[in-house]
Amino acid sequence: MELLQPSSLDEPIPSNSLLLSGGTEVVPLLRDGLLEAETLVDVRGIVPRGIDGTRIGAGTTLSELEADAGIPEALREACRLAASPQLRNMGSVAGNMLQSTRCWYWRLNFPCRLHGGDTCHALAGEHREHAIFGNGYCASAHPSDVAAALIALGATLRTTNRELAVADLYRLPTDDDRSLITLEPGELILELDVPQPDKSTYLKAMERRRWSFPIVGVAAARTGGERRIVLAGVAPVPWVLDSPEALADATPLPGTAYKVEIAEALVRRALEAVA
């Protein structure tokens, strides 16, 4: 396997290469055979890092965001709860946004729909940690606390090709396109713009008390009279909740119905916190 370390965005990146920053996600997937590549590209030398007002470099680590008092509370808390201190010191904000599902069928390389198969094994199998929204085709649950917080905050991002809302980075999979991410091959996230709300919060239910993936995460932000609520761990993508009443539209599987009750409680608490 070849390792490239470009020093400029002008240097071409092979289309079949795998991008690497902190490595906390990519390295385990390579080790387990879930990712394959002939070329690894270390992008730490070309992706911006640091915080400048509302601008955040995509290479900024979770620990750097957590420690900056100017970062909105929802994002700081999402970073604090996302992982252990060691992983937060290495993992980048863009890498956390792009992490793969924790669905154990996908992680065990079952021929599921995300792997190109014709079956979502979670629909008929064990699925306690799976989705309660958007789960008709794939019942996996998106694991990023950070992504939910960024969408609730109305964040946008800039890539090597374009600018878009963080919410538009994600898509539900279909037969025509099994991808959960809208990035093109070789497209790099360079920086984010995160507006400062009047108030925000991130609440999370986990299997363990700390440093576990969300059973349900709730990010809420208020700017003036506008409130935004986004859930983590409940759909194949971060799930925008139009209103608390929209929880009634959940489509839980038999083993995930308990998540609806948790979501109702956390949404209520999150809205009280930003009132």
DARAHU-V151015 format. One record per residue. N is the residue number from 1. RES is the residue in one small letter. PHI is phi in radians with two decimals (NA if undefined). Layout:
N	RES	PHI
N	RES	PHI
This chain:
1	m	NA
2	e	-1.66
3	l	-1.97
4	l	-1.86
5	q	-2.28
6	p	-1.12
7	s	-1.86
8	s	-2.64
9	l	-1.19
10	d	-1.29
11	e	-1.32
12	p	-1.17
13	i	-1.92
14	p	-0.98
15	s	-1.15
16	n	-1.70
17	s	-1.56
18	l	-2.03
19	l	-1.50
20	l	-2.38
21	s	-2.13
22	g	-1.24
23	g	1.47
24	t	-1.20
25	e	-1.79
26	v	-1.18
27	v	-1.06
28	p	-1.09
29	l	-1.22
30	l	-1.12
31	r	-1.07
32	d	-1.51
33	g	1.36
34	l	-1.48
35	l	-2.12
36	e	-2.38
37	a	-2.82
38	e	-1.48
39	t	-2.34
40	l	-1.79
41	v	-2.07
42	d	-1.40
43	v	-1.66
44	r	-1.09
45	g	-1.43
46	i	-2.14
47	v	-1.66
48	p	-1.04
49	r	-2.42
50	g	2.20
51	i	-2.16
52	d	-2.39
53	g	1.14
54	t	-1.51
55	r	-1.56
56	i	-2.25
57	g	-1.15
58	a	-1.13
59	g	-1.51
60	t	-1.09
61	t	-1.41
62	l	-1.09
63	s	-1.17
64	e	-1.17
65	l	-1.19
66	e	-1.05
67	a	-1.48
68	d	-1.59
69	a	-1.18
70	g	-1.46
71	i	-1.40
72	p	-0.94
73	e	-1.01
74	a	-1.04
75	l	-1.27
76	r	-1.07
77	e	-1.22
78	a	-1.07
79	c	-1.16
80	r	-1.11
81	l	-1.55
82	a	-1.28
83	a	-2.89
84	s	-1.22
85	p	-0.98
86	q	-1.10
87	l	-1.23
88	r	-1.16
89	n	-1.27
90	m	-1.82
91	g	-1.26
92	s	-1.59
93	v	-1.12
94	a	-1.18
95	g	-1.10
96	n	-1.15
97	m	-1.12
98	l	-1.74
99	q	-1.15
100	s	-1.41
101	t	-1.05
102	r	-1.65
103	c	-0.90
104	w	-1.23
105	y	-1.16
106	w	-1.13
107	r	-1.19
108	l	-1.60
109	n	1.12
110	f	-1.10
111	p	-1.33
112	c	-1.43
113	r	-1.15
114	l	-1.23
115	h	-1.68
116	g	1.66
117	g	-1.44
118	d	-2.04
119	t	-2.40
120	c	-1.68
121	h	-1.16
122	a	-1.22
123	l	-1.09
124	a	-1.91
125	g	-1.86
126	e	-1.18
127	h	-2.66
128	r	-1.04
129	e	-1.77
130	h	-1.66
131	a	-1.45
132	i	-2.12
133	f	-2.32
134	g	0.99
135	n	-1.88
136	g	-1.22
137	y	-1.76
138	c	-2.47
139	a	-1.73
140	s	-1.16
141	a	-2.12
142	h	-1.21
143	p	-1.67
144	s	-1.49
145	d	-1.14
146	v	-1.09
147	a	-1.07
148	a	-1.07
149	a	-1.12
150	l	-1.10
151	i	-1.17
152	a	-1.06
153	l	-1.41
154	g	1.27
155	a	-1.24
156	t	-2.09
157	l	-2.39
158	r	-2.06
159	t	-1.97
160	t	-1.20
161	n	-1.99
162	r	-2.92
163	e	-2.09
164	l	-2.75
165	a	-1.20
166	v	-1.00
167	a	-1.03
168	d	-1.44
169	l	-1.29
170	y	-2.02
171	r	-2.60
172	l	-1.34
173	p	-1.29
174	t	-2.43
175	d	-1.05
176	d	-1.32
177	d	-2.61
178	r	-1.46
179	s	-1.30
180	l	-1.71
181	i	-2.13
182	t	-1.66
183	l	-1.18
184	e	-1.47
185	p	-0.97
186	g	1.42
187	e	-1.36
188	l	-1.89
189	i	-1.37
190	l	-1.81
191	e	-2.76
192	l	-2.12
193	d	-2.06
194	v	-2.04
195	p	-1.07
196	q	-1.60
197	p	-1.43
198	d	-1.20
199	k	-2.82
200	s	-2.70
201	t	-2.74
202	y	-2.38
203	l	-2.10
204	k	-2.59
205	a	-1.78
206	m	-2.31
207	e	-1.20
208	r	-1.84
209	r	-1.21
210	r	-2.42
211	w	1.04
212	s	-2.27
213	f	-1.28
214	p	-1.26
215	i	-1.23
216	v	-2.53
217	g	-2.11
218	v	-2.28
219	a	-1.83
220	a	-2.36
221	a	-2.49
222	r	-2.22
223	t	-2.26
224	g	1.09
225	g	-1.64
226	e	-1.68
227	r	-2.06
228	r	-2.20
229	i	-2.21
230	v	-2.36
231	l	-1.88
232	a	-1.97
233	g	1.35
234	v	-2.17
235	a	-2.72
236	p	-1.10
237	v	-2.31
238	p	-0.97
239	w	-1.88
240	v	-1.40
241	l	-1.78
242	d	-1.13
243	s	-2.84
244	p	-1.01
245	e	-1.17
246	a	-1.18
247	l	-1.08
248	a	-1.19
249	d	-1.54
250	a	-1.05
251	t	-2.16
252	p	-1.17
253	l	-1.39
254	p	-0.92
255	g	-1.55
256	t	-1.99
257	a	-1.04
258	y	-1.08
259	k	-1.14
260	v	-1.10
261	e	-1.12
262	i	-1.10
263	a	-1.08
264	e	-1.05
265	a	-1.17
266	l	-1.21
267	v	-1.10
268	r	-1.05
269	r	-1.16
270	a	-1.16
271	l	-1.20
272	e	-1.11
273	a	-1.19
274	v	-1.76
275	a	-1.11
